[in-house]
Amino acid sequence: MRKVMKLFICVIEWLFVKILQPFFYRKQYLKGKWFESITALGWRWAATDIVHRILFQTNLGVPWPVSPYMKCGNNIEFHVDDINNFQGAGNYFQTFAGKITIGKGTYIAQNVGIITANHDLMEPDVHQQGKEVILGEKCWIGMNAVILPGVKLGDHTVVGAGSVVTKSFEEGYCVVAGNPGRQIRRL
């Protein structure tokens, strides 16, 4: 009985998303490993997101499913199989002043901040010019880490929990930790 009820709920979520998808998402984002079957987790993420967009106006304008418990801009490039990075809680992806590129296979933990523009030190109401942030393939960004404007991380870079990354580590294959983040190990 439980399996039948679970399947019924999955079908309802799938239908709900299929009907409302054209109003919220680009079709290309409802593909990949998270949407392979009616029971795939991606459909639940999308259904939850649509409800929160309608009721609470969260993450409007972002053309893919985003957890209602995070703040996300829409100027982000990523592989569709990595849409799970937008399902956490507390993450903040600020893209109004620059683009964020997330390499394939990268994992981003909860409460991570990735920002493309800081406030001007003398005029807090004004933002500095934005700078693109690039995360290479198969990176791992630990919980509560912050990645600042202009940072470029090469493939296979691990950022330790709570780190503040202020400069680039484009060579990759390393572990970065601390505040400010520094390379503590090669991989």
N, C-alpha and C positions, 0 to 999 in steps of 0.2 A: 504494500500500500504506500509506503514511504517513497519508493522509487517512482511509482506512478504519479504521486503528488509532485515530486521534484521535477519530473519530465513535463508535467502540465504547466508548472510555473515557468520553466525554461521556454516552453512554446509561447506562452503569453508574453514573456519579455522579448523574445525574438520577433513576434508579430508587432508588438508595440514599437520597437526600434525600426523595423522595416517600414512601417507606416509613416513614422515621424522623421526618419533619417534625412529626407531631402531638405527639411527645414533647419537642421542643425549641423550635419556632417557632410564632408566630402566622401564620396563612396570609397575612394582608395584607402581610407583609414579604417574601414570595416572589413578588412581582409587580413590574411596572415594567420599565424598560429593561434591567436586568441579568438578567432572567429570561424574556425574550421567546421564546427558542427553547431546544431541548435543548442546543445548543452554546454558549449564553450563559455568560459568565464567572461569573455569580451562583451557578450550580449547583456549580461547583468550589469557590467560597468556602464555600458551605453544607456541602458534603461534608467539606472540610478541617476546618471548625469542629466538626462533629458528631464526627469522629474524635478531635479534641483534647479535647472535652468528656467523651467516654467514657473515654479513656485518662488524661488529665491533669487533669480537673475544672476546666478553664479557662472563665471567663465564664459560669458556671452561672446560670440565671435570667434571662439576657438573651434576649428573645424574637425575635431576628433574628441572622443570621450575623455573627460577629465574628472578626477575625483572632486566632489564638492568640498572637500576638506583641504584643498590646496589652491594657490593662486597661480594662474598660468597665462602668459601672453601667447599670441598666435604666430610670432615670427621665429618658429623653431623648425629645424630640419632634423628628421630622424627616420629610422627604418620602421615600417609598420609592425614588425615583430617585437619591437621594443616599446609598444604603447603601454606596457605595464609600468613604465617609469612615471606615468601620469595618473596612477591609481593610489598613490600613497597619501599620507596625511601631513600637513604642515609645510609642504614644499612651496617654494616661491621662485618662479621662473619669470624674471622681469625682462621684457623684450621690447618695450616701447622705443628704445633708443638704439638698439642693435640686435643682431641675430644671434641665436644660440644654435650650434650644430652639435648633435649628439651622435657619436659613432655607433655603428651596429654592434650589438652585444654588450653595450654599456649598462651597468646597473646603478641606479641612484636611490639611496636609502631615504628614509623619512626625514623631514625637517631640514632638507638641504636648500640653500639659497644660491641661485645663479643669477647674477645681475650684470647688466650691460651698461649702466650709467650710475655714477655716484652723485650726491648733492655737491654743489659748489661750497667750499669751506667758508667763504665770506658771505655767500647768499644762499642760505639753506632752501629757499623757495625755488631756486634754479638748479637744474641738473647740468652736470658737465656733459660734454659731447660723448655719445655712446660709442662703445667698442665691442666688436664681436667676441663671443666666447666659443671656443671649439674644444670639444671633448673627443678624443680619438676612439678607436674601436676597442671593445672589451676593457673599458675602464671600470673602476668601481669607486663610487663616491660614497664615503661613509656618513653615517647619521650626524646631523647637525653641522656638517661642513658648509663653508661659504666659499664660493668661487667669484672673484671680483672681475670687473670689466677688463677685456683685452687678454685674458688668460687663455693659453692654448696648451692642452695636455695631449701628449702623444699616446699612441696605442699602448694598452696594458699598463696604464698608470692607476695606482691605488691611492686614494686620498683618505687619510685616517679620519676617524670620527672626531668632530669638533674642530677640525683644521680650518684655517683661513688662508686660502690660496691667493696670493697677491701678485705672483709672477708666473711666467710660463715654464713648463717642463716638456718642451716639444719633442725631446728624444724618446720619451716614454719609457716603458719597462722599468718603472721605479715606484717606490713608495714615498709619498709626500705626507708629512704630518707636522703639526704645530701651528703656532700663531706668531709670526707669519709662517706659512708652510715652507718647509725646506725638505730636500731629498734626504731620507734617512737610510735608504737601502736601494740597491739595484736588483732587478729581477732577471 
